[in-house]
Structures are given as C-alpha cells and as structure tokens.
Amino acid sequence: MASKRSTDELRERVVLGEFGVRNVHTTDFPGNYPGYDDAWDPRRFEEAFRVDVVREEDGVLEFDMVGIDAAIANAFRRILLAEVPTMAVEKVFVYNNTSIVQDEILAHRLGLIPIRADPRLFEYRNQEIDTLQFQLKIKCSRNPQAAKESSDPNELYFNHKVYSKHMTWVPLGNQTDLFPDADFRPVHDDILIALLRPGQEIDVLMHCVKGIGKDHAKFSPVATASYRLLPDITLLQPVEDEAAETLQKCFSPGVIEIQNIKGKKVARVANARLDTFSREVFRHEGLKNLVRLARVRNHYIFSVESTGILPPDVLVTEAIKILMGKCQRFLNELDTVPME
C-alpha cells in the first residue's frame, strides 16, 4: 500500500522540497508503471477533462483546465500570447511633428496603443478595405485667460497633452457602408502620447492592419496570459497553539485557518489555491517536517488579462480554434505521407 501511495504521488504530484522540486517530469506513459493502464483512451480523456471558470471581471478571466498535459497547457498559453490576431498601427505618415518626441519614437508609441477593432472583421491582406486609418492632428496654444502668476501648464496652455482620445478614425473607401455601427478607436482614451508647448504640433496619419504577436508584440491581445499548477498542502501531523500561529504566517492570507478545538488552537488548510508557495515554512525547524507542499500535476490555473481589444472569454475561444486548426493541419499532413 505504501508503494502504491508513493507511485501515485510520483504520477500525480509535483513535490516542493526544502532544496528542490521533485517529480517534475511527466512519467505516466504506457508501460512505465506495472499495474497502470496509461495507454491513450479518448473516452477516459473526455471523462477526466474539464474547464471551470472561476472569475471573470474587468478584462481578467481566471479558469481551471483539468486533465491535460503541460505541453498542451503551454501551447494554449503561447497561442494566446502570439497567435490570436488583433489590429494595430503598422504605418505612420508624419506630415508635421514639431514636438520634442522624435518621429521614430512617436511612431513606436502609437503602434503600442491598443485599438478597439474586432480583428475577425478583417483579413491579413494589405488592402484598403482591411486597413483602418486614424488621424492625429493637434496644436498647442497659450490660454489668454490664464492668470499671470500661474505656473500650472493646465491653466497656461490649450492641448498641451496629447492623449489617445485625440486619435480619430478616418474611413477608407466604402468602410462607412461596411461598418455603419462601428466605433473604431483606442481602447483607452487617457494614454499619454506626447507633451506640447505653444507653437508645437503633431499631424500624422496611421494605418492599422491585422497581425499576430509572433510578428510584433503590439499585436498581442493580452497583457498577460499565464498558468500555474493547483497547490496541494497537506499537514502530516496536528499543528497546535503557537506552532499553528507560526504556520499560518508562513503562507499567504486565507491558506491556513486556525480553529479552536477543546480550548486548543489547531491549524487546518482552508484554501490551498491562494498560496504562492514561498516555502517560508522550511525556515522553521519545528514545522518543516509537519507539512508537505505539492502541486497537482494535471490541474492548471489559467489567468488571462486582455488588453481590452476583445473580452478574455472571446480570446480563449479564438485560441482554442487556432489550436484545433493546428491539430487538423497536422492530421492532414499525416494523411499525405505515403505509407510503406
């Protein structure tokens, strides 16, 4: 029985020790463990696989993906970062720029501004119909009504701060008819682009095209897309009184709860999911042998934060479609290989 528990731990848990991490590699391939059937079974995979949405708010989606291998989880993460397309500024035509910001720096800053435009409405073709044109034309001037003793630029000048809200969409061709209800604009209106002083002005045209993060980071639809394994904390022995309080301080808030049982303070694991695994507990000689820290090997906690171009749930759906397309292309390639 002890041997089976050890084997199950090897197969299902990544164990964090004081000086290292054990069971990092996936080992449950067919024939590796006597008595275990690890052959691929679609029915068994369908029964074990699940996706649970934990939280969705303010452009952030947290969900659990259970029953997959690290390679699939990482492929999904990389697709979110680099292969889900968006629209971004690709070309900047500078007609006039007398600000202190050099043309190249200005173009770079404009390129990184996320544009609220659904990329599914456009193609990768470099044609007029698939290009969004924006104009930024602004000039700084003095405020004649400002008090003479004032030193506040907000009172002294008009248009001395150039924001993303000053970018306006200029339809090309018949885009007005194609997108009658469109509201193409920057995701955020308060992105500071440049500072001006009286007499200085910026007059540029921008062309936005469809692209992916693999070509340039400005096309990435997410601010971050990451995953971590579900924490698993086990108390090997009862931890009471002062030791319980010390143990509670070793973990993130909400992980360890102290209960009052028969006049004694007893520690219990309340919510291991909240822990970041700093391994602070291993610094305490009296506690480090009372706790086992591990992570569930096939339980991935994904966190997807959108830049605002598309909602995070839509990004996840698009990433799944792209992953399915990659799998289908691979299967098609296998079908074209001549069999000996």
Disulfide bonds with the S-S distance in Angstrom:
none
